[in-house]
Amino acid sequence: DIICPSTQPTSNAKAQFLDLLSRMLIYDPNQRTSAREALRHPFFMIQFDEWGREIA
């Protein structure tokens, strides 16, 4: 069986993570996000509490 992530993210963090991951997994290195661009991605601006829940 093939398990695929949901196409309907349940939170902003999940949506941002899936966007970042998809940019990092692009096969063509000329189109793939660089490490510097990845670190500037909005996913890394999201704050979480000690239980891993997103802080709004």
C-alpha positions in Angstrom: 0.0 0.0 0.0 1.1 3.5 -0.7 0.4 6.1 2.0 0.2 9.7 0.9 -0.2 12.8 3.0 -3.6 14.4 3.1 -4.2 17.0 0.4 -6.2 19.0 3.0 -3.8 20.3 5.7 -5.4 20.5 9.1 -3.3 23.4 10.3 -1.2 26.3 9.1 1.9 24.5 10.3 1.1 21.4 8.4 0.4 23.4 5.2 3.7 25.3 5.6 5.6 22.1 6.3 4.2 20.3 3.2 5.0 23.3 1.1 8.6 23.4 2.3 9.0 19.7 1.9 7.7 19.7 -1.6 10.1 22.5 -2.5 13.1 20.6 -1.0 12.2 17.4 -2.9 12.2 18.9 -6.4 14.4 16.7 -8.5 15.9 19.5 -10.7 18.6 21.2 -8.5 18.1 24.4 -10.5 14.5 24.6 -9.4 14.9 23.0 -5.9 14.9 25.5 -3.0 18.4 26.2 -1.6 19.3 25.6 2.0 19.3 29.3 2.6 15.9 29.7 1.0 14.6 26.8 3.0 15.7 28.4 6.3 13.8 31.5 5.4 10.6 29.6 4.7 7.5 30.7 6.8 7.4 27.2 8.4 10.4 28.2 10.6 8.6 31.3 11.8 5.7 29.3 13.3 5.9 29.0 17.1 4.8 26.0 19.1 4.0 25.4 22.7 5.7 22.7 24.8 3.2 20.1 23.6 3.9 20.8 19.9 0.7 22.8 19.4 0.9 25.8 17.1 0.7 29.2 18.9 -1.7 31.5 17.0 
